[in-house]
Amino acid sequence: MWQLKKNQAGFGHVFGILFVVVVIAIVGGIGLLVLKKWKESSGSTGQVWTTDCVGTDRVNLTHMPMDLKDVATITPYGLIAGAHVTPIDHLYFYPKEGPRDSYPVYAMADGYIQNISIRSVQTDNGSPKKAEYRIEMQHSCQTLTYFDLITKLDQTILDQVKDADKKGMNGHLPIKAGQIIGWIGEQSLDTAVYNAYLALPGFISPELYEAEPWKIHTDDFFSYFPQDMQAQMAAKNRRKVAPLSGKIDYDQPGKLIGNWFKEGTKGYGGPKGEGPGEGDGRGYWSGHLAIFYDAIDPSKVIVSIGEFKNGQPQGFSVIGNSPDPATITKDSGIVKYELTQLPAGIMPDGSAVPQQGPVRILGVVLFQVLEGERLKVEAFPDKTAAQVTTFSSPSMYER
């Protein structure tokens, strides 16, 4: 009997071990799937930015992207322009006047170039243009940076990657802080830093941004640099209030403020086939809508609409600058905004640029916040507030 009990105990012990092994295997398998999904969501232009990454530390940036003597102005995150209907997830370093390929662009930290892609058409309309380059760089599994609108790749890159200027690159090309990556001129340099472990809280539904999954990981650019470099860049920066890098995530549950997407348009990516030269040519941005605060002067309320007049995207200031969209809820009923041109910006001393001429009324938009993060919207180009009383043919948006 003692031997039987001993055997039963042994079987129970073995069974317990097997059970633990099975549980670990299941949990491990689920963990791998979650990790794979997370890494895929951190990718850009089809690439997994965290592939073969090393280290989980936040990497400080030790070299500015351009020589500041070559820079006229810096524009922060959160601008709107053309197809960028929602607040833009990169800064603009505008070089001083000079021909194409005039000014060097530098790696901001040690790391790897993961991807070089080429653009030879205008994003807004698909018309041809001279080639420009987008470069994605990895500095750790946490810290990622990128450049866009590079007009020429440096020869040090071309010597290592044949035809990178014609075919692009997917790989793992080592770079050092301060190394020349390319050249810029006649247009801005786009740049940003992304934190793969950060998810911005002001995007209520991150899944709506799968077309540009890096967007929700946009981090405070200035904060990655030493204090002296921050101060030098701040002197060129058009924004004079914190956060100096700007802001792109404004969603608040149940409030009007933030980004919205027309129902049925699949979020930020838009309907398949809608892009320059594709489908009806309206562009992925046609269903975008944003109500937020100006990137340069955040005291100003901005309304940006993917299709306003003649199907074109357009952004506006709100006449009277009220009501504050962060105060508008479903209890507010129908809200009317009278629209005018965007703010002129900020003077070097931080004061507002004086308004040139009388305020022109460019149209009216009606909003009504509904339950479940839904929004009723209708725009009335060339109308005044007195001419618009209620909806006639509204569209539904969601987030």
C-alpha positions as CSV (number, residue, x, y, z in Angstrom):
1,M,0.0,0.0,0.0
2,W,2.9,2.4,0.9
3,Q,4.5,1.6,-2.5
4,L,1.1,2.4,-4.3
5,K,0.8,5.7,-2.5
6,K,4.4,6.4,-3.3
7,N,3.8,5.7,-7.0
8,Q,0.6,7.8,-7.0
9,A,2.5,10.6,-5.4
10,G,5.2,10.2,-8.0
11,F,2.7,10.3,-10.8
12,G,1.1,13.4,-9.3
13,H,4.5,15.0,-9.1
14,V,5.3,14.2,-12.8
15,F,1.8,15.3,-13.8
16,G,2.3,18.6,-12.0
17,I,5.6,19.2,-13.8
18,L,4.1,18.4,-17.1
19,F,1.2,20.8,-16.4
20,V,3.6,23.6,-15.6
21,V,5.6,22.9,-18.8
22,V,2.4,23.0,-20.9
23,V,1.3,26.3,-19.2
24,I,4.7,27.8,-19.8
25,A,4.6,26.7,-23.4
26,I,1.1,28.2,-24.0
27,V,2.0,31.5,-22.2
28,G,5.3,31.6,-24.1
29,G,3.5,31.0,-27.4
30,I,1.0,33.8,-26.7
31,G,3.8,36.0,-25.6
32,L,5.6,35.5,-28.9
33,L,2.4,36.2,-30.9
34,V,1.9,39.4,-28.9
35,L,5.6,40.4,-29.4
36,K,5.3,39.7,-33.1
37,K,2.1,41.8,-33.4
38,W,3.7,44.6,-31.4
39,K,6.8,44.6,-33.5
40,E,4.7,44.6,-36.7
41,S,2.7,47.6,-35.3
42,S,6.0,49.5,-34.8
43,G,6.9,49.2,-38.4
44,S,7.0,51.8,-41.2
45,T,6.5,51.5,-45.0
46,G,6.2,47.7,-44.5
47,Q,9.3,47.3,-42.4
48,V,9.6,46.2,-38.8
49,W,11.7,48.9,-37.3
50,T,12.7,46.8,-34.3
51,T,14.1,43.9,-36.3
52,D,17.6,42.9,-35.0
53,C,17.5,45.8,-32.5
54,V,19.8,45.8,-29.5
55,G,19.0,47.2,-26.1
56,T,15.9,48.7,-24.6
57,D,17.4,52.0,-23.4
58,R,16.3,55.4,-24.5
59,V,19.2,56.7,-26.6
60,N,20.1,60.3,-26.3
61,L,20.6,62.2,-29.6
62,T,24.1,63.8,-29.6
63,H,24.2,65.5,-33.0
64,M,21.7,67.9,-34.5
65,P,20.3,66.9,-37.9
66,M,21.6,70.0,-39.6
67,D,24.2,72.7,-38.9
68,L,22.1,75.4,-37.3
69,K,24.0,78.0,-39.4
70,D,22.3,76.4,-42.4
71,V,18.8,76.5,-40.8
72,A,16.4,79.4,-41.3
73,T,13.5,78.2,-39.1
74,I,12.2,75.1,-37.3
75,T,8.5,74.2,-37.4
76,P,7.3,71.8,-34.6
77,Y,5.0,68.8,-34.7
78,G,1.3,69.5,-35.3
79,L,1.3,71.6,-38.4
80,I,-1.3,71.0,-41.1
81,A,-0.7,71.4,-44.9
82,G,-2.2,69.9,-48.0
83,A,-2.7,66.2,-47.6
84,H,-1.6,66.5,-43.9
85,V,-5.2,67.1,-42.6
86,T,-4.5,65.8,-39.1
87,P,-1.6,67.3,-37.1
88,I,1.7,66.3,-38.7
89,D,4.0,63.8,-36.8
90,H,7.3,65.4,-37.8
91,L,9.2,68.6,-37.4
92,Y,10.5,70.7,-40.4
93,F,14.0,72.1,-40.5
94,Y,13.9,74.8,-43.2
95,P,17.3,75.5,-44.7
96,K,18.3,79.0,-45.7
97,E,18.0,79.9,-49.4
98,G,20.3,77.8,-51.6
99,P,20.2,75.4,-54.4
100,R,19.2,71.7,-54.2
101,D,21.7,69.5,-52.4
102,S,23.3,72.5,-50.6
103,Y,23.3,71.4,-46.9
104,P,24.5,68.3,-45.2
105,V,22.2,66.2,-43.0
106,Y,23.7,64.2,-40.1
107,A,22.8,61.0,-38.2
108,M,21.7,62.1,-34.7
109,A,23.1,59.1,-32.9
110,D,24.9,55.8,-33.4
111,G,22.7,53.1,-34.9
112,Y,21.6,51.5,-38.1
113,I,19.8,52.6,-41.3
114,Q,17.0,50.1,-41.7
115,N,15.2,51.4,-44.7
116,I,15.8,53.9,-47.6
117,S,12.7,54.6,-49.7
118,I,12.4,56.8,-52.8
119,R,9.6,59.2,-53.7
120,S,9.4,60.6,-57.2
121,V,5.8,61.9,-57.3
122,Q,3.9,64.6,-55.4
123,T,1.9,63.1,-52.6
124,D,-1.1,65.4,-53.1
125,N,-1.6,64.9,-56.8
126,G,0.7,62.2,-58.2
127,S,2.6,64.6,-60.5
128,P,6.3,63.7,-61.2
129,K,9.1,65.3,-59.2
130,K,12.8,64.9,-58.7
131,A,13.6,61.9,-56.4
132,E,13.8,62.5,-52.7
133,Y,14.6,60.0,-50.0
134,R,13.0,58.8,-46.7
135,I,15.5,57.2,-44.3
136,E,14.5,55.2,-41.2
137,M,17.1,54.7,-38.5
138,Q,17.2,52.5,-35.4
139,H,19.2,53.4,-32.3
140,S,17.8,50.8,-29.9
141,C,14.6,48.8,-29.6
142,Q,13.1,51.9,-28.0
143,T,14.6,54.8,-30.0
144,L,14.0,55.3,-33.7
145,T,14.5,58.4,-35.9
146,Y,13.8,59.3,-39.5
147,F,14.6,61.8,-42.2
148,D,12.4,62.6,-45.2
149,L,12.8,64.9,-48.2
150,I,16.5,64.3,-48.4
151,T,17.4,65.5,-51.9
152,K,20.7,63.5,-52.3
153,L,22.2,60.5,-50.5
154,D,25.7,61.0,-49.4
155,Q,28.5,59.1,-51.2
156,T,29.4,57.2,-47.9
157,I,26.0,55.5,-48.2
158,L,26.2,54.8,-51.9
159,D,29.6,53.3,-51.4
160,Q,28.1,50.7,-49.1
161,V,24.7,50.1,-50.8
162,K,24.9,49.9,-54.6
163,D,22.0,51.8,-56.3
164,A,20.5,52.9,-53.0
165,D,19.7,56.2,-54.8
166,K,17.7,54.3,-57.5
167,K,16.3,51.2,-55.7
168,G,16.3,52.1,-52.1
169,M,17.4,49.7,-49.3
170,N,16.1,47.3,-46.7
171,G,18.9,46.2,-44.4
172,H,21.1,47.0,-41.4
173,L,23.6,49.6,-42.4
174,P,25.7,50.9,-39.4
175,I,25.9,54.7,-38.9
176,K,27.7,56.9,-36.4
177,A,26.5,60.1,-34.7
178,G,27.5,63.1,-36.9
179,Q,28.0,61.0,-40.0
180,I,26.6,62.7,-43.2
181,I,23.6,60.8,-44.4
182,G,22.5,63.0,-47.2
183,W,21.9,66.5,-48.5
184,I,19.0,69.0,-48.5
185,G,18.2,72.2,-50.3
186,E,15.2,74.1,-51.8
187,Q,12.9,72.4,-49.4
188,S,12.5,71.4,-45.8
189,L,14.1,68.4,-44.0
190,D,11.4,66.3,-42.2
191,T,12.5,64.6,-39.0
192,A,11.1,63.0,-35.8
193,V,12.0,60.6,-33.0
194,Y,9.7,57.7,-32.2
195,N,9.6,55.7,-29.0
196,A,8.5,52.1,-29.6
197,Y,7.5,51.7,-26.0
198,L,5.3,54.9,-26.0
199,A,1.7,55.0,-27.0
200,L,0.4,58.6,-27.1
201,P,-2.7,58.9,-24.9
202,G,-4.5,61.4,-27.2
203,F,-5.3,58.8,-29.8
204,I,-8.5,57.1,-28.6
205,S,-8.4,54.3,-31.2
206,P,-4.8,53.5,-32.1
207,E,-5.9,50.8,-34.5
208,L,-7.2,53.5,-36.8
209,Y,-3.6,54.5,-37.5
210,E,-2.4,51.1,-38.8
211,A,-1.5,52.8,-42.2
212,E,1.1,54.8,-40.4
213,P,1.8,52.9,-37.2
214,W,4.8,55.0,-36.1
215,K,2.5,58.0,-35.6
216,I,1.2,56.9,-32.2
217,H,4.8,56.5,-31.0
218,T,5.9,60.1,-31.8
219,D,8.0,61.3,-28.9
220,D,9.2,64.8,-27.7
221,F,12.0,65.5,-30.2
222,F,13.7,68.3,-28.2
223,S,13.9,66.2,-25.0
224,Y,16.3,63.7,-26.6
225,F,19.1,66.3,-26.9
226,P,21.4,67.9,-24.3
227,Q,20.1,71.2,-22.8
228,D,22.5,73.4,-24.7
229,M,21.4,71.9,-28.0
230,Q,17.7,72.3,-27.0
231,A,18.3,76.0,-26.4
232,Q,20.1,76.5,-29.7
233,M,17.2,74.8,-31.6
234,A,14.6,76.7,-29.6
235,A,16.1,80.0,-30.9
236,K,15.1,78.8,-34.4
237,N,11.8,77.3,-33.4
238,R,8.6,79.0,-34.5
239,R,6.8,77.7,-31.4
240,K,7.7,79.6,-28.2
241,V,5.6,77.7,-25.6
242,A,5.9,74.2,-24.1
243,P,6.1,71.6,-25.4
244,L,8.6,73.1,-27.9
245,S,8.5,70.0,-30.1
246,G,4.7,70.5,-30.5
247,K,1.8,68.1,-30.1
248,I,-0.2,65.8,-32.4
249,D,-2.6,63.8,-30.1
250,Y,-5.6,65.8,-29.0
251,D,-8.5,63.2,-28.6
252,Q,-10.5,63.4,-25.5
253,P,-13.3,60.9,-24.9
254,G,-16.7,62.3,-25.6
255,K,-15.3,65.7,-26.6
256,L,-15.2,67.4,-30.1
257,I,-11.5,68.0,-29.9
258,G,-9.1,65.7,-31.8
259,N,-9.0,63.6,-35.0
260,W,-12.0,62.1,-36.7
261,F,-12.4,59.8,-39.8
262,K,-15.4,59.6,-42.1
263,E,-17.3,56.3,-41.4
264,G,-16.4,53.6,-43.8
265,T,-13.1,55.0,-44.8
266,K,-10.9,52.7,-42.6
267,G,-9.3,55.4,-40.5
268,Y,-6.1,57.1,-41.4
269,G,-5.3,54.9,-44.3
270,G,-8.5,55.8,-46.2
271,P,-10.4,53.5,-48.6
272,K,-8.2,51.2,-50.7
273,G,-7.4,52.7,-54.1
274,E,-7.9,56.3,-53.0
275,G,-4.6,58.0,-53.7
276,P,-2.7,60.0,-56.3
277,G,-3.4,58.2,-59.6
278,E,-5.5,55.5,-58.0
279,G,-9.2,55.0,-57.7
280,D,-11.0,58.3,-58.0
281,G,-7.8,60.2,-57.0
282,R,-9.3,61.8,-53.9
283,G,-6.5,60.6,-51.6
284,Y,-6.4,58.8,-48.3
285,W,-6.8,62.1,-46.5
286,S,-10.3,62.8,-48.0
287,G,-12.1,61.3,-45.0
288,H,-9.9,63.0,-42.4
289,L,-11.0,65.7,-40.0
290,A,-9.3,67.5,-37.1
291,I,-10.3,70.0,-34.5
292,F,-7.4,71.1,-32.4
293,Y,-5.0,74.0,-31.5
294,D,-2.5,75.7,-33.8
295,A,1.0,74.3,-33.8
296,I,2.7,77.7,-33.5
297,D,0.1,79.6,-31.4
298,P,-1.9,77.0,-29.4
299,S,-4.3,79.7,-28.2
300,K,-5.9,79.5,-31.7
301,V,-8.6,76.9,-32.5
302,I,-8.0,75.1,-35.9
303,V,-10.5,73.2,-38.0
304,S,-9.0,71.0,-40.8
305,I,-11.2,69.2,-43.3
306,G,-10.2,66.5,-45.8
307,E,-12.8,67.6,-48.3
308,F,-14.0,71.2,-48.1
309,K,-14.5,73.1,-51.3
310,N,-14.3,71.2,-54.7
311,G,-13.2,68.1,-52.8
312,Q,-9.9,69.7,-51.6
313,P,-8.4,69.6,-48.1
314,Q,-8.3,72.8,-46.3
315,G,-7.5,74.2,-42.8
316,F,-8.9,77.2,-41.1
317,S,-8.9,79.4,-38.0
318,V,-12.1,79.8,-36.1
319,I,-13.5,83.4,-36.1
320,G,-13.8,84.5,-32.5
321,N,-11.7,81.5,-31.5
322,S,-14.6,79.8,-29.6
323,P,-16.2,77.7,-28.3
324,D,-13.2,75.7,-27.1
325,P,-13.6,72.2,-28.7
326,A,-12.4,70.6,-25.5
327,T,-15.6,71.8,-23.8
328,I,-18.0,70.5,-26.5
329,T,-19.9,67.2,-25.7
330,K,-23.1,65.5,-26.8
331,D,-24.9,67.8,-24.4
332,S,-23.8,70.9,-26.4
333,G,-26.1,70.0,-29.3
334,I,-25.2,71.5,-32.7
335,V,-22.1,73.7,-32.6
336,K,-21.3,76.3,-35.4
337,Y,-17.9,77.5,-36.3
338,E,-17.3,80.4,-38.7
339,L,-14.0,79.8,-40.6
340,T,-11.3,82.1,-41.8
341,Q,-7.6,81.8,-43.0
342,L,-5.1,80.0,-40.8
343,P,-3.0,82.0,-38.3
344,A,-0.1,83.9,-39.8
345,G,2.3,82.6,-37.2
346,I,4.7,83.9,-34.5
347,M,7.3,86.6,-34.7
348,P,10.9,85.8,-33.6
349,D,10.2,87.5,-30.3
350,G,7.2,85.3,-29.7
351,S,4.5,87.8,-30.5
352,A,1.7,87.1,-33.0
353,V,2.2,88.2,-36.7
354,P,-0.2,91.1,-37.2
355,Q,-3.3,90.3,-39.2
356,Q,-3.0,91.6,-42.8
357,G,-6.3,93.1,-44.0
358,P,-9.8,92.4,-42.8
359,V,-10.9,88.9,-41.6
360,R,-12.4,87.0,-44.6
361,I,-15.2,84.5,-43.9
362,L,-14.4,81.4,-45.9
363,G,-17.3,79.2,-44.7
364,V,-19.1,77.6,-41.9
365,V,-19.0,74.1,-40.4
366,L,-21.5,72.4,-38.1
367,F,-20.6,69.7,-35.6
368,Q,-22.7,67.6,-33.3
369,V,-21.0,65.1,-30.9
370,L,-22.9,61.9,-30.5
371,E,-22.6,58.8,-28.3
372,G,-19.9,56.3,-28.9
373,E,-17.2,58.6,-30.3
374,R,-19.3,59.5,-33.4
375,L,-19.7,62.9,-34.9
376,K,-22.2,64.6,-37.3
377,V,-20.5,67.1,-39.6
378,E,-21.4,69.4,-42.5
379,A,-19.3,72.1,-44.1
380,F,-20.8,75.1,-46.0
381,P,-18.1,76.8,-48.1
382,D,-18.6,80.5,-48.8
383,K,-21.4,80.8,-46.3
384,T,-21.7,83.0,-43.2
385,A,-22.9,81.9,-39.8
386,A,-26.2,83.9,-40.4
387,Q,-26.8,81.8,-43.5
388,V,-26.5,78.4,-41.8
389,T,-29.0,77.2,-39.2
390,T,-29.0,73.4,-39.3
391,F,-27.8,70.3,-41.1
392,S,-29.0,69.6,-44.7
393,S,-26.8,66.7,-45.8
394,P,-24.4,65.8,-43.0
395,S,-21.7,63.1,-43.0
396,M,-20.9,60.8,-40.1
397,Y,-17.4,60.5,-38.6
398,E,-15.9,58.2,-35.9
399,R,-12.8,57.5,-33.9
